[in-house]
Amino acid sequence: MLGYPWPFPGRPPKHDLSTWTVTDDWPEHVPVTEAEVEVFERWFADLFDGLFGPCR
C-alpha cells in the first residue's frame, strides 16, 4: 500500500521478524570461474566503474 505510513492497516505479520536469526553457511572460499567473472564485468561494468573507477 504505497502512500500510507508503516504500519499498514490490516492483519499483522504471521511471524515476529525481530526474533529471526540470519546465519551464513557459505564456505570461507567460494570458487569462481573466469567465465563467471566475465559475465559480471560485462553486465555490471557501468556500476563497477561508478563504484571503483574505470579500469586502466
C-alpha angles and dihedrals in degrees: 000000000000116000095037124098121242129295096056117216115257139052117357119241116278093232130045101236092197089073095053119110122211116210131187113221097167118122117256092250121036115197115233125187126223089246090058092050090050092052091053092045091050097047099036101033094117092049093047091048090052092050101038105015128254122307116260 
